[in-house]
Amino acid sequence: MSATGSGGPGPGPGPATGSGSGASNPRKFSEKIALHTQRQAEETAAFQEVMMDITSTRVSARRRG
């Protein structure tokens, strides 16, 4: 079972309706994984930024009080 097709992704309107469409287009899975990974990295960065803001707020509040 080789996944070496002769062409790239077609100009179709979206996901295929067949139940075995995932097996014929493994590239779509890797693209979805890449998108999820990128989105998770962005969300993690945003979370860390908020946590840094909270930490700096707590530190400055301790210095004042």
PDB file of N, H, CA, C and O in Angstrom:
ATOM      1  N   MET A   1       0.839  -1.185   0.000  1.00  0.00           N
ATOM      2  CA  MET A   1       0.000   0.000   0.000  1.00  0.00           C
ATOM      3  C   MET A   1       0.877   1.238   0.000  1.00  0.00           C
ATOM      4  O   MET A   1       1.357   1.666   1.049  1.00  0.00           O
ATOM      5  N   SER A   2       1.079   1.795  -1.142  1.00  0.00           N
ATOM      6  H   SER A   2       0.689   1.447  -1.994  1.00  0.00           H
ATOM      7  CA  SER A   2       1.918   2.975  -1.266  1.00  0.00           C
ATOM      8  C   SER A   2       1.043   4.211  -1.389  1.00  0.00           C
ATOM      9  O   SER A   2      -0.015   4.171  -2.016  1.00  0.00           O
ATOM     10  N   ALA A   3       1.483   5.303  -0.793  1.00  0.00           N
ATOM     11  H   ALA A   3       2.343   5.335  -0.283  1.00  0.00           H
ATOM     12  CA  ALA A   3       0.717   6.540  -0.826  1.00  0.00           C
ATOM     13  C   ALA A   3       1.321   7.514  -1.828  1.00  0.00           C
ATOM     14  O   ALA A   3       1.193   8.726  -1.656  1.00  0.00           O
ATOM     15  N   THR A   4       1.968   7.017  -2.854  1.00  0.00           N
ATOM     16  H   THR A   4       2.073   6.032  -2.993  1.00  0.00           H
ATOM     17  CA  THR A   4       2.594   7.896  -3.831  1.00  0.00           C
ATOM     18  C   THR A   4       1.639   8.117  -4.982  1.00  0.00           C
ATOM     19  O   THR A   4       1.612   7.331  -5.929  1.00  0.00           O
ATOM     20  N   GLY A   5       0.864   9.167  -4.914  1.00  0.00           N
ATOM     21  H   GLY A   5       0.886   9.806  -4.145  1.00  0.00           H
ATOM     22  CA  GLY A   5      -0.062   9.509  -5.983  1.00  0.00           C
ATOM     23  C   GLY A   5       0.647  10.289  -7.065  1.00  0.00           C
ATOM     24  O   GLY A   5       1.739  10.815  -6.848  1.00  0.00           O
ATOM     25  N   SER A   6       0.041  10.364  -8.213  1.00  0.00           N
ATOM     26  H   SER A   6      -0.846   9.936  -8.389  1.00  0.00           H
ATOM     27  CA  SER A   6       0.676  11.080  -9.319  1.00  0.00           C
ATOM     28  C   SER A   6       0.397  12.569  -9.275  1.00  0.00           C
ATOM     29  O   SER A   6       1.062  13.345  -9.960  1.00  0.00           O
ATOM     30  N   GLY A   7      -0.578  12.975  -8.479  1.00  0.00           N
ATOM     31  H   GLY A   7      -1.119  12.344  -7.922  1.00  0.00           H
ATOM     32  CA  GLY A   7      -0.907  14.393  -8.422  1.00  0.00           C
ATOM     33  C   GLY A   7      -1.077  14.870  -7.000  1.00  0.00           C
ATOM     34  O   GLY A   7      -1.127  14.070  -6.066  1.00  0.00           O
ATOM     35  N   GLY A   8      -1.166  16.158  -6.842  1.00  0.00           N
ATOM     36  H   GLY A   8      -1.125  16.808  -7.601  1.00  0.00           H
ATOM     37  CA  GLY A   8      -1.356  16.750  -5.525  1.00  0.00           C
ATOM     38  C   GLY A   8      -2.824  16.765  -5.165  1.00  0.00           C
ATOM     39  O   GLY A   8      -3.630  16.098  -5.813  1.00  0.00           O
ATOM     40  N   PRO A   9      -3.179  17.516  -4.143  1.00  0.00           N
ATOM     41  CA  PRO A   9      -4.577  17.608  -3.760  1.00  0.00           C
ATOM     42  C   PRO A   9      -5.380  18.265  -4.865  1.00  0.00           C
ATOM     43  O   PRO A   9      -4.940  19.235  -5.482  1.00  0.00           O
ATOM     44  N   GLY A  10      -6.541  17.734  -5.100  1.00  0.00           N
ATOM     45  H   GLY A  10      -6.899  16.946  -4.598  1.00  0.00           H
ATOM     46  CA  GLY A  10      -7.382  18.240  -6.185  1.00  0.00           C
ATOM     47  C   GLY A  10      -8.095  19.511  -5.795  1.00  0.00           C
ATOM     48  O   GLY A  10      -8.069  19.912  -4.631  1.00  0.00           O
ATOM     49  N   PRO A  11      -8.726  20.141  -6.751  1.00  0.00           N
ATOM     50  CA  PRO A  11      -9.436  21.403  -6.488  1.00  0.00           C
ATOM     51  C   PRO A  11     -10.826  21.166  -5.951  1.00  0.00           C
ATOM     52  O   PRO A  11     -11.725  21.972  -6.192  1.00  0.00           O
ATOM     53  N   GLY A  12     -11.023  20.091  -5.235  1.00  0.00           N
ATOM     54  H   GLY A  12     -10.293  19.436  -5.039  1.00  0.00           H
ATOM     55  CA  GLY A  12     -12.337  19.744  -4.704  1.00  0.00           C
ATOM     56  C   GLY A  12     -12.857  20.765  -3.721  1.00  0.00           C
ATOM     57  O   GLY A  12     -12.087  21.567  -3.192  1.00  0.00           O
ATOM     58  N   PRO A  13     -14.156  20.748  -3.468  1.00  0.00           N
ATOM     59  CA  PRO A  13     -14.776  21.753  -2.603  1.00  0.00           C
ATOM     60  C   PRO A  13     -14.577  21.505  -1.123  1.00  0.00           C
ATOM     61  O   PRO A  13     -15.002  22.328  -0.312  1.00  0.00           O
ATOM     62  N   GLY A  14     -13.956  20.419  -0.738  1.00  0.00           N
ATOM     63  H   GLY A  14     -13.610  19.750  -1.397  1.00  0.00           H
ATOM     64  CA  GLY A  14     -13.762  20.165   0.683  1.00  0.00           C
ATOM     65  C   GLY A  14     -13.474  18.708   0.917  1.00  0.00           C
ATOM     66  O   GLY A  14     -12.976  18.023   0.023  1.00  0.00           O
ATOM     67  N   PRO A  15     -13.777  18.218   2.104  1.00  0.00           N
ATOM     68  CA  PRO A  15     -13.495  16.818   2.410  1.00  0.00           C
ATOM     69  C   PRO A  15     -14.342  15.886   1.573  1.00  0.00           C
ATOM     70  O   PRO A  15     -15.479  16.200   1.221  1.00  0.00           O
ATOM     71  N   ALA A  16     -13.777  14.742   1.263  1.00  0.00           N
ATOM     72  H   ALA A  16     -12.854  14.487   1.550  1.00  0.00           H
ATOM     73  CA  ALA A  16     -14.492  13.761   0.470  1.00  0.00           C
ATOM     74  C   ALA A  16     -15.605  13.143   1.302  1.00  0.00           C
ATOM     75  O   ALA A  16     -15.529  13.109   2.530  1.00  0.00           O
ATOM     76  N   THR A  17     -16.636  12.657   0.626  1.00  0.00           N
ATOM     77  H   THR A  17     -16.698  12.686  -0.372  1.00  0.00           H
ATOM     78  CA  THR A  17     -17.778  12.111   1.336  1.00  0.00           C
ATOM     79  C   THR A  17     -17.658  10.612   1.546  1.00  0.00           C
ATOM     80  O   THR A  17     -18.467  10.039   2.276  1.00  0.00           O
ATOM     81  N   GLY A  18     -16.690   9.961   0.941  1.00  0.00           N
ATOM     82  H   GLY A  18     -16.033  10.427   0.349  1.00  0.00           H
ATOM     83  CA  GLY A  18     -16.527   8.522   1.086  1.00  0.00           C
ATOM     84  C   GLY A  18     -15.982   8.159   2.455  1.00  0.00           C
ATOM     85  O   GLY A  18     -15.285   8.953   3.085  1.00  0.00           O
ATOM     86  N   SER A  19     -16.305   6.944   2.916  1.00  0.00           N
ATOM     87  H   SER A  19     -16.872   6.299   2.404  1.00  0.00           H
ATOM     88  CA  SER A  19     -15.864   6.538   4.249  1.00  0.00           C
ATOM     89  C   SER A  19     -14.374   6.219   4.277  1.00  0.00           C
ATOM     90  O   SER A  19     -13.755   6.281   5.339  1.00  0.00           O
ATOM     91  N   GLY A  20     -13.784   5.877   3.124  1.00  0.00           N
ATOM     92  H   GLY A  20     -14.287   5.827   2.261  1.00  0.00           H
ATOM     93  CA  GLY A  20     -12.373   5.542   3.084  1.00  0.00           C
ATOM     94  C   GLY A  20     -11.517   6.671   2.558  1.00  0.00           C
ATOM     95  O   GLY A  20     -10.404   6.425   2.091  1.00  0.00           O
ATOM     96  N   SER A  21     -11.995   7.897   2.619  1.00  0.00           N
ATOM     97  H   SER A  21     -12.898   8.097   2.998  1.00  0.00           H
ATOM     98  CA  SER A  21     -11.269   9.031   2.038  1.00  0.00           C
ATOM     99  C   SER A  21      -9.966   9.314   2.770  1.00  0.00           C
ATOM    100  O   SER A  21      -9.019   9.807   2.158  1.00  0.00           O
ATOM    101  N   GLY A  22      -9.893   9.016   4.059  1.00  0.00           N
ATOM    102  H   GLY A  22     -10.663   8.615   4.556  1.00  0.00           H
ATOM    103  CA  GLY A  22      -8.680   9.269   4.813  1.00  0.00           C
ATOM    104  C   GLY A  22      -7.521   8.412   4.352  1.00  0.00           C
ATOM    105  O   GLY A  22      -6.375   8.862   4.355  1.00  0.00           O
ATOM    106  N   ALA A  23      -7.801   7.193   3.960  1.00  0.00           N
ATOM    107  H   ALA A  23      -8.732   6.827   3.957  1.00  0.00           H
ATOM    108  CA  ALA A  23      -6.737   6.296   3.527  1.00  0.00           C
ATOM    109  C   ALA A  23      -6.155   6.726   2.185  1.00  0.00           C
ATOM    110  O   ALA A  23      -4.983   6.469   1.911  1.00  0.00           O
ATOM    111  N   SER A  24      -6.962   7.381   1.340  1.00  0.00           N
ATOM    112  H   SER A  24      -7.914   7.590   1.562  1.00  0.00           H
ATOM    113  CA  SER A  24      -6.467   7.794   0.031  1.00  0.00           C
ATOM    114  C   SER A  24      -5.783   9.150   0.070  1.00  0.00           C
ATOM    115  O   SER A  24      -5.097   9.510  -0.886  1.00  0.00           O
ATOM    116  N   ASN A  25      -5.946   9.906   1.134  1.00  0.00           N
ATOM    117  H   ASN A  25      -6.504   9.613   1.911  1.00  0.00           H
ATOM    118  CA  ASN A  25      -5.334  11.234   1.235  1.00  0.00           C
ATOM    119  C   ASN A  25      -4.610  11.386   2.569  1.00  0.00           C
ATOM    120  O   ASN A  25      -5.068  12.147   3.422  1.00  0.00           O
ATOM    121  N   PRO A  26      -3.503  10.692   2.778  1.00  0.00           N
ATOM    122  CA  PRO A  26      -2.800  10.810   4.062  1.00  0.00           C
ATOM    123  C   PRO A  26      -2.217  12.187   4.284  1.00  0.00           C
ATOM    124  O   PRO A  26      -1.974  12.575   5.426  1.00  0.00           O
ATOM    125  N   ARG A  27      -1.987  12.943   3.208  1.00  0.00           N
ATOM    126  H   ARG A  27      -2.185  12.628   2.280  1.00  0.00           H
ATOM    127  CA  ARG A  27      -1.430  14.282   3.352  1.00  0.00           C
ATOM    128  C   ARG A  27      -2.377  15.169   4.146  1.00  0.00           C
ATOM    129  O   ARG A  27      -1.932  16.018   4.918  1.00  0.00           O
ATOM    130  N   LYS A  28      -3.684  14.980   3.962  1.00  0.00           N
ATOM    131  H   LYS A  28      -4.046  14.291   3.334  1.00  0.00           H
ATOM    132  CA  LYS A  28      -4.635  15.815   4.677  1.00  0.00           C
ATOM    133  C   LYS A  28      -4.518  15.620   6.180  1.00  0.00           C
ATOM    134  O   LYS A  28      -4.675  16.573   6.943  1.00  0.00           O
ATOM    135  N   PHE A  29      -4.241  14.384   6.615  1.00  0.00           N
ATOM    136  H   PHE A  29      -4.113  13.610   5.994  1.00  0.00           H
ATOM    137  CA  PHE A  29      -4.063  14.153   8.043  1.00  0.00           C
ATOM    138  C   PHE A  29      -2.844  14.904   8.554  1.00  0.00           C
ATOM    139  O   PHE A  29      -2.903  15.528   9.614  1.00  0.00           O
ATOM    140  N   SER A  30      -1.753  14.856   7.827  1.00  0.00           N
ATOM    141  H   SER A  30      -1.705  14.349   6.966  1.00  0.00           H
ATOM    142  CA  SER A  30      -0.551  15.550   8.288  1.00  0.00           C
ATOM    143  C   SER A  30      -0.770  17.057   8.292  1.00  0.00           C
ATOM    144  O   SER A  30      -0.241  17.757   9.156  1.00  0.00           O
ATOM    145  N   GLU A  31      -1.546  17.564   7.335  1.00  0.00           N
ATOM    146  H   GLU A  31      -1.976  16.996   6.633  1.00  0.00           H
ATOM    147  CA  GLU A  31      -1.845  19.003   7.321  1.00  0.00           C
ATOM    148  C   GLU A  31      -2.715  19.373   8.513  1.00  0.00           C
ATOM    149  O   GLU A  31      -2.503  20.410   9.143  1.00  0.00           O
ATOM    150  N   LYS A  32      -3.697  18.524   8.824  1.00  0.00           N
ATOM    151  H   LYS A  32      -3.869  17.682   8.312  1.00  0.00           H
ATOM    152  CA  LYS A  32      -4.554  18.803   9.980  1.00  0.00           C
ATOM    153  C   LYS A  32      -3.750  18.755  11.275  1.00  0.00           C
ATOM    154  O   LYS A  32      -3.943  19.587  12.161  1.00  0.00           O
ATOM    155  N   ILE A  33      -2.857  17.787  11.381  1.00  0.00           N
ATOM    156  H   ILE A  33      -2.700  17.111  10.661  1.00  0.00           H
ATOM    157  CA  ILE A  33      -2.011  17.685  12.572  1.00  0.00           C
ATOM    158  C   ILE A  33      -1.143  18.928  12.699  1.00  0.00           C
ATOM    159  O   ILE A  33      -0.975  19.464  13.795  1.00  0.00           O
ATOM    160  N   ALA A  34      -0.588  19.391  11.571  1.00  0.00           N
ATOM    161  H   ALA A  34      -0.724  18.956  10.681  1.00  0.00           H
ATOM    162  CA  ALA A  34       0.252  20.593  11.594  1.00  0.00           C
ATOM    163  C   ALA A  34      -0.558  21.812  12.027  1.00  0.00           C
ATOM    164  O   ALA A  34      -0.070  22.641  12.794  1.00  0.00           O
ATOM    165  N   LEU A  35      -1.793  21.925  11.539  1.00  0.00           N
ATOM    166  H   LEU A  35      -2.190  21.252  10.915  1.00  0.00           H
ATOM    167  CA  LEU A  35      -2.640  23.048  11.933  1.00  0.00           C
ATOM    168  C   LEU A  35      -2.965  22.988  13.425  1.00  0.00           C
ATOM    169  O   LEU A  35      -2.922  24.005  14.117  1.00  0.00           O
ATOM    170  N   HIS A  36      -3.293  21.783  13.917  1.00  0.00           N
ATOM    171  H   HIS A  36      -3.328  20.957  13.354  1.00  0.00           H
ATOM    172  CA  HIS A  36      -3.587  21.643  15.342  1.00  0.00           C
ATOM    173  C   HIS A  36      -2.359  21.959  16.189  1.00  0.00           C
ATOM    174  O   HIS A  36      -2.470  22.605  17.231  1.00  0.00           O
ATOM    175  N   THR A  37      -1.207  21.511  15.749  1.00  0.00           N
ATOM    176  H   THR A  37      -1.117  20.986  14.903  1.00  0.00           H
ATOM    177  CA  THR A  37       0.027  21.783  16.485  1.00  0.00           C
ATOM    178  C   THR A  37       0.323  23.279  16.525  1.00  0.00           C
ATOM    179  O   THR A  37       0.711  23.818  17.562  1.00  0.00           O
ATOM    180  N   GLN A  38       0.137  23.943  15.384  1.00  0.00           N
ATOM    181  H   GLN A  38      -0.178  23.505  14.542  1.00  0.00           H
ATOM    182  CA  GLN A  38       0.377  25.388  15.323  1.00  0.00           C
ATOM    183  C   GLN A  38      -0.609  26.130  16.218  1.00  0.00           C
ATOM    184  O   GLN A  38      -0.227  27.044  16.949  1.00  0.00           O
ATOM    185  N   ARG A  39      -1.874  25.735  16.158  1.00  0.00           N
ATOM    186  H   ARG A  39      -2.184  24.993  15.564  1.00  0.00           H
ATOM    187  CA  ARG A  39      -2.897  26.395  16.977  1.00  0.00           C
ATOM    188  C   ARG A  39      -2.605  26.186  18.464  1.00  0.00           C
ATOM    189  O   ARG A  39      -2.760  27.109  19.264  1.00  0.00           O
ATOM    190  N   GLN A  40      -2.185  24.980  18.831  1.00  0.00           N
ATOM    191  H   GLN A  40      -2.059  24.230  18.181  1.00  0.00           H
ATOM    192  CA  GLN A  40      -1.866  24.707  20.227  1.00  0.00           C
ATOM    193  C   GLN A  40      -0.668  25.540  20.681  1.00  0.00           C
ATOM    194  O   GLN A  40      -0.653  26.043  21.804  1.00  0.00           O
ATOM    195  N   ALA A  41       0.333  25.688  19.816  1.00  0.00           N
ATOM    196  H   ALA A  41       0.321  25.280  18.903  1.00  0.00           H
ATOM    197  CA  ALA A  41       1.500  26.505  20.166  1.00  0.00           C
ATOM    198  C   ALA A  41       1.101  27.965  20.369  1.00  0.00           C
ATOM    199  O   ALA A  41       1.595  28.627  21.281  1.00  0.00           O
ATOM    200  N   GLU A  42       0.210  28.462  19.522  1.00  0.00           N
ATOM    201  H   GLU A  42      -0.192  27.924  18.781  1.00  0.00           H
ATOM    202  CA  GLU A  42      -0.254  29.852  19.672  1.00  0.00           C
ATOM    203  C   GLU A  42      -1.032  30.023  20.965  1.00  0.00           C
ATOM    204  O   GLU A  42      -0.860  31.018  21.670  1.00  0.00           O
ATOM    205  N   GLU A  43      -1.892  29.055  21.282  1.00  0.00           N
ATOM    206  H   GLU A  43      -2.032  28.247  20.709  1.00  0.00           H
ATOM    207  CA  GLU A  43      -2.670  29.138  22.510  1.00  0.00           C
ATOM    208  C   GLU A  43      -1.767  29.030  23.737  1.00  0.00           C
ATOM    209  O   GLU A  43      -1.990  29.714  24.736  1.00  0.00           O
ATOM    210  N   THR A  44      -0.757  28.179  23.662  1.00  0.00           N
ATOM    211  H   THR A  44      -0.576  27.623  22.851  1.00  0.00           H
ATOM    212  CA  THR A  44       0.188  28.043  24.773  1.00  0.00           C
ATOM    213  C   THR A  44       0.958  29.341  24.978  1.00  0.00           C
ATOM    214  O   THR A  44       1.170  29.766  26.114  1.00  0.00           O
ATOM    215  N   ALA A  45       1.375  29.972  23.887  1.00  0.00           N
ATOM    216  H   ALA A  45       1.203  29.627  22.965  1.00  0.00           H
ATOM    217  CA  ALA A  45       2.094  31.245  23.990  1.00  0.00           C
ATOM    218  C   ALA A  45       1.197  32.318  24.606  1.00  0.00           C
ATOM    219  O   ALA A  45       1.650  33.103  25.440  1.00  0.00           O
ATOM    220  N   ALA A  46      -0.062  32.355  24.201  1.00  0.00           N
ATOM    221  H   ALA A  46      -0.430  31.718  23.524  1.00  0.00           H
ATOM    222  CA  ALA A  46      -0.987  33.334  24.765  1.00  0.00           C
ATOM    223  C   ALA A  46      -1.202  33.074  26.255  1.00  0.00           C
ATOM    224  O   ALA A  46      -1.241  34.011  27.052  1.00  0.00           O
ATOM    225  N   PHE A  47      -1.341  31.810  26.625  1.00  0.00           N
ATOM    226  H   PHE A  47      -1.309  31.049  25.977  1.00  0.00           H
ATOM    227  CA  PHE A  47      -1.500  31.447  28.034  1.00  0.00           C
ATOM    228  C   PHE A  47      -0.289  31.862  28.849  1.00  0.00           C
ATOM    229  O   PHE A  47      -0.426  32.436  29.929  1.00  0.00           O
ATOM    230  N   GLN A  48       0.895  31.573  28.334  1.00  0.00           N
ATOM    231  H   GLN A  48       1.007  31.107  27.456  1.00  0.00           H
ATOM    232  CA  GLN A  48       2.117  31.935  29.052  1.00  0.00           C
ATOM    233  C   GLN A  48       2.241  33.449  29.204  1.00  0.00           C
ATOM    234  O   GLN A  48       2.722  33.934  30.228  1.00  0.00           O
ATOM    235  N   GLU A  49       1.813  34.185  28.198  1.00  0.00           N
ATOM    236  H   GLU A  49       1.423  33.791  27.366  1.00  0.00           H
ATOM    237  CA  GLU A  49       1.857  35.644  28.290  1.00  0.00           C
ATOM    238  C   GLU A  49       0.933  36.143  29.400  1.00  0.00           C
ATOM    239  O   GLU A  49       1.303  37.030  30.169  1.00  0.00           O
ATOM    240  N   VAL A  50      -0.259  35.574  29.480  1.00  0.00           N
ATOM    241  H   VAL A  50      -0.559  34.853  28.855  1.00  0.00           H
ATOM    242  CA  VAL A  50      -1.194  35.956  30.537  1.00  0.00           C
ATOM    243  C   VAL A  50      -0.621  35.602  31.907  1.00  0.00           C
ATOM    244  O   VAL A  50      -0.714  36.388  32.850  1.00  0.00           O
ATOM    245  N   MET A  51      -0.035  34.426  32.009  1.00  0.00           N
ATOM    246  H   MET A  51       0.041  33.787  31.243  1.00  0.00           H
ATOM    247  CA  MET A  51       0.544  34.021  33.292  1.00  0.00           C
ATOM    248  C   MET A  51       1.704  34.930  33.694  1.00  0.00           C
ATOM    249  O   MET A  51       1.864  35.237  34.875  1.00  0.00           O
ATOM    250  N   MET A  52       2.509  35.362  32.732  1.00  0.00           N
ATOM    251  H   MET A  52       2.379  35.112  31.772  1.00  0.00           H
ATOM    252  CA  MET A  52       3.602  36.289  33.036  1.00  0.00           C
ATOM    253  C   MET A  52       3.043  37.625  33.519  1.00  0.00           C
ATOM    254  O   MET A  52       3.590  38.231  34.441  1.00  0.00           O
ATOM    255  N   ASP A  53       1.948  38.090  32.897  1.00  0.00           N
ATOM    256  H   ASP A  53       1.503  37.598  32.148  1.00  0.00           H
ATOM    257  CA  ASP A  53       1.328  39.336  33.338  1.00  0.00           C
ATOM    258  C   ASP A  53       0.810  39.202  34.767  1.00  0.00           C
ATOM    259  O   ASP A  53       0.976  40.109  35.582  1.00  0.00           O
ATOM    260  N   ILE A  54       0.188  38.077  35.063  1.00  0.00           N
ATOM    261  H   ILE A  54       0.053  37.340  34.402  1.00  0.00           H
ATOM    262  CA  ILE A  54      -0.333  37.853  36.417  1.00  0.00           C
ATOM    263  C   ILE A  54       0.810  37.818  37.417  1.00  0.00           C
ATOM    264  O   ILE A  54       0.720  38.407  38.494  1.00  0.00           O
ATOM    265  N   THR A  55       1.885  37.127  37.058  1.00  0.00           N
ATOM    266  H   THR A  55       1.958  36.649  36.182  1.00  0.00           H
ATOM    267  CA  THR A  55       3.036  37.033  37.953  1.00  0.00           C
ATOM    268  C   THR A  55       3.642  38.407  38.221  1.00  0.00           C
ATOM    269  O   THR A  55       3.951  38.741  39.365  1.00  0.00           O
ATOM    270  N   SER A  56       3.810  39.200  37.165  1.00  0.00           N
ATOM    271  H   SER A  56       3.558  38.929  36.236  1.00  0.00           H
ATOM    272  CA  SER A  56       4.392  40.524  37.362  1.00  0.00           C
ATOM    273  C   SER A  56       3.457  41.424  38.172  1.00  0.00           C
ATOM    274  O   SER A  56       3.926  42.263  38.940  1.00  0.00           O
ATOM    275  N   THR A  57       2.158  41.262  38.013  1.00  0.00           N
ATOM    276  H   THR A  57       1.777  40.580  37.389  1.00  0.00           H
ATOM    277  CA  THR A  57       1.200  42.029  38.797  1.00  0.00           C
ATOM    278  C   THR A  57       1.293  41.655  40.267  1.00  0.00           C
ATOM    279  O   THR A  57       1.257  42.525  41.138  1.00  0.00           O
ATOM    280  N   ARG A  58       1.412  40.358  40.544  1.00  0.00           N
ATOM    281  H   ARG A  58       1.441  39.651  39.836  1.00  0.00           H
ATOM    282  CA  ARG A  58       1.538  39.912  41.937  1.00  0.00           C
ATOM    283  C   ARG A  58       2.826  40.424  42.568  1.00  0.00           C
ATOM    284  O   ARG A  58       2.830  40.859  43.720  1.00  0.00           O
ATOM    285  N   VAL A  59       3.913  40.371  41.814  1.00  0.00           N
ATOM    286  H   VAL A  59       3.910  40.018  40.879  1.00  0.00           H
ATOM    287  CA  VAL A  59       5.191  40.831  42.354  1.00  0.00           C
ATOM    288  C   VAL A  59       5.129  42.326  42.670  1.00  0.00           C
ATOM    289  O   VAL A  59       5.582  42.760  43.729  1.00  0.00           O
ATOM    290  N   SER A  60       4.569  43.107  41.750  1.00  0.00           N
ATOM    291  H   SER A  60       4.201  42.754  40.890  1.00  0.00           H
ATOM    292  CA  SER A  60       4.497  44.554  41.990  1.00  0.00           C
ATOM    293  C   SER A  60       3.532  44.868  43.134  1.00  0.00           C
ATOM    294  O   SER A  60       3.736  45.846  43.853  1.00  0.00           O
ATOM    295  N   ALA A  61       2.495  44.066  43.316  1.00  0.00           N
ATOM    296  H   ALA A  61       2.330  43.271  42.732  1.00  0.00           H
ATOM    297  CA  ALA A  61       1.557  44.280  44.422  1.00  0.00           C
ATOM    298  C   ALA A  61       2.233  43.977  45.757  1.00  0.00           C
ATOM    299  O   ALA A  61       1.966  44.654  46.750  1.00  0.00           O
ATOM    300  N   ARG A  62       3.098  42.976  45.794  1.00  0.00           N
ATOM    301  H   ARG A  62       3.315  42.426  44.988  1.00  0.00           H
ATOM    302  CA  ARG A  62       3.819  42.645  47.028  1.00  0.00           C
ATOM    303  C   ARG A  62       4.785  43.755  47.403  1.00  0.00           C
ATOM    304  O   ARG A  62       4.952  44.065  48.582  1.00  0.00           O
ATOM    305  N   ARG A  63       5.420  44.353  46.406  1.00  0.00           N
ATOM    306  H   ARG A  63       5.284  44.101  45.448  1.00  0.00           H
ATOM    307  CA  ARG A  63       6.386  45.433  46.685  1.00  0.00           C
ATOM    308  C   ARG A  63       5.686  46.664  47.252  1.00  0.00           C
ATOM    309  O   ARG A  63       6.252  47.389  48.071  1.00  0.00           O
ATOM    310  N   ARG A  64       4.460  46.891  46.813  1.00  0.00           N
ATOM    311  H   ARG A  64       4.001  46.302  46.148  1.00  0.00           H
ATOM    312  CA  ARG A  64       3.715  48.071  47.286  1.00  0.00           C
ATOM    313  C   ARG A  64       3.198  47.845  48.702  1.00  0.00           C
ATOM    314  O   ARG A  64       3.134  48.777  49.504  1.00  0.00           O
ATOM    315  N   GLY A  65       2.837  46.626  48.997  1.00  0.00           N
ATOM    316  H   GLY A  65       2.889  45.869  48.345  1.00  0.00           H
ATOM    317  CA  GLY A  65       2.187  46.363  50.286  1.00  0.00           C
ATOM    318  C   GLY A  65       3.072  45.949  51.314  1.00  0.00           C
ATOM    319  O   GLY A  65       2.638  45.700  52.439  1.00  0.00           O
TER     320      GLY A  65
END
